[in-house]
């Protein structure tokens, strides 16, 4: 159960609409390394985690990513509100998005490819999932870096810098969690057994074909 607080984790107050910039920032809403995928990934992975510390961390960060979704959506909304027909027509990068979604907030990449669960994974394996999470945070940080290279709006950049910093913190926390999980596992079999699934210390390979 989630309790919703009606305020953003960091204030979003954009003074100047900029649909071109919005067409870049939307990637951190529904792009391959965006906040929608992050929230879905972590909140799904937590169920198979055998250790309470890892389960709690994935819940905490997954919940925070829901808040980051709101922040990115608020940026896109404020950058595209009250646009004139001429502003839309004269913006080649935003016009294709406008055709499909007007100024609604839709989970898609800057390239136009819509969000898909095919861009995330939940394997039920401790090492595999936490390693993916580390990579996901770094890829999100890179995307925020790229947005900062393209943006000259201080109202936007303040929000993007905050989100970028949170990706770094999440990366550090996932690294700590991975080390903790390895300590709890049999060090000799840390890449061979999955404590979320395997009941014996080392699963034995099959030696023959099953008879029908």
Residue pairs with C-beta under 8 A, 6 or more apart in sequence:
2 63
2 66
8 67
8 70
8 71
8 74
9 64
9 67
9 68
9 71
9 162
10 71
10 158
10 159
10 162
10 163
11 159
12 71
12 74
12 75
12 78
12 159
13 78
13 155
14 75
14 78
14 79
14 153
14 155
14 156
15 155
16 153
16 155
17 78
17 79
17 80
17 81
17 82
17 83
17 87
18 79
18 153
18 156
19 79
19 80
19 83
19 87
19 88
19 91
19 93
19 94
19 98
20 91
20 93
20 94
21 79
21 150
21 151
21 153
21 156
22 75
22 76
22 79
22 80
22 94
23 91
23 93
23 94
23 97
23 110
24 93
24 110
24 147
24 150
24 151
25 72
25 75
25 76
25 79
25 147
25 156
25 160
26 72
26 76
26 97
26 105
26 106
26 108
26 109
26 110
27 33
27 34
27 108
27 109
27 110
27 111
27 143
27 147
28 34
28 35
28 72
28 140
28 143
28 144
28 147
28 163
29 35
29 36
29 69
29 72
29 73
29 76
29 105
29 107
29 108
30 36
30 37
30 106
30 107
30 108
30 109
30 114
30 115
31 37
31 108
31 109
31 110
31 111
31 115
31 143
32 109
32 113
32 119
32 139
33 136
33 139
33 140
33 142
33 143
34 72
34 107
34 109
34 115
34 140
34 143
35 65
35 66
35 68
35 69
35 72
35 140
36 69
36 107
36 115
37 115
37 117
37 119
37 120
37 136
38 61
38 62
38 65
38 68
38 136
38 140
39 62
39 63
39 65
39 66
39 68
39 69
40 117
40 120
41 62
41 120
41 121
41 122
41 132
41 133
41 136
42 58
42 59
42 61
42 62
42 65
42 133
43 58
43 59
43 62
43 63
44 120
44 122
45 58
45 122
45 129
45 133
46 54
46 55
46 58
46 59
46 62
47 55
48 122
48 124
48 125
48 129
48 196
48 197
49 55
49 58
49 126
49 129
49 196
50 126
50 195
50 196
51 126
51 180
51 181
51 184
51 195
53 177
53 180
54 126
54 130
54 177
54 180
54 181
57 173
57 174
57 177
58 133
61 170
61 173
61 174
64 166
64 170
68 163
68 166
71 159
71 163
72 163
73 105
75 156
75 159
76 105
77 103
77 105
79 156
80 94
80 103
81 103
83 103
88 94
88 95
88 98
89 95
96 112
97 106
97 108
97 112
100 106
106 114
107 114
107 115
108 114
108 115
109 115
120 136
121 128
121 129
121 132
122 129
123 129
123 132
124 194
124 196
124 197
125 194
125 196
125 197
126 181
126 185
126 194
126 195
126 196
127 178
127 181
127 182
127 190
127 191
127 194
130 174
130 177
130 178
130 181
131 178
133 170
133 174
134 171
134 174
134 175
134 178
137 167
137 168
137 170
137 171
137 174
138 167
138 171
140 167
141 164
141 167
141 168
141 171
144 160
144 161
144 163
144 164
144 167
145 164
147 160
148 157
148 160
148 161
148 164
151 157
151 160
182 190
184 195
185 193
185 195
186 193
186 201
189 201
189 202
192 202
192 203
193 201
193 202
193 203
